[in-house]
Amino acid sequence: MTRAPWAVRRRAMLATGEIARDSFGTGPPVVLVHGTPSWSYLWRNVVPGLARSFTSYAFGLLGYGNSPAPEDAGVSIPAQASLLDELPERGSSESRS
């Protein structure tokens, strides 16, 4: 099996820190959020298939993978849920890295 290359190139600036995010494909939205401890790399072989029919949004939780957490940031499950809840409001605060 050939492994798909993986790169999450966008960043989202949130209240507690900056997370990795990206979107792939077009169509109805599918949101992919990894568990803990893991990172968005988990989705590298799933996204290509989904992207043929969906817009797949992949996020890296704060403190995992390419989303380093500031020392004072909470990385508990409730803290991560609060950060993800910010994403629709922060669309204009993203940047390319």
HELIX and SHEET records of a PDB file:
HELIX    1   1 SER A   40  TRP A   43  5                                   4    
HELIX    2   2 VAL A   47  LEU A   50  1                                   4    
HELIX    3   3 ILE A   77  GLU A   86  1                                  10    
HELIX    4   4 LEU A   87  SER A   93  5                                   7    
SHEET    1   A 5 PRO A  29  VAL A  33  0                                        
SHEET    2   A 5 THR A  55  PHE A  59  1                                        
SHEET    3   A 5 GLU A  18  PHE A  24 -1                                        
SHEET    4   A 5 ARG A  10  MET A  13 -1                                        
SHEET    5   A 5 GLU A  94  ARG A  96 -1                                        
END                                                                             
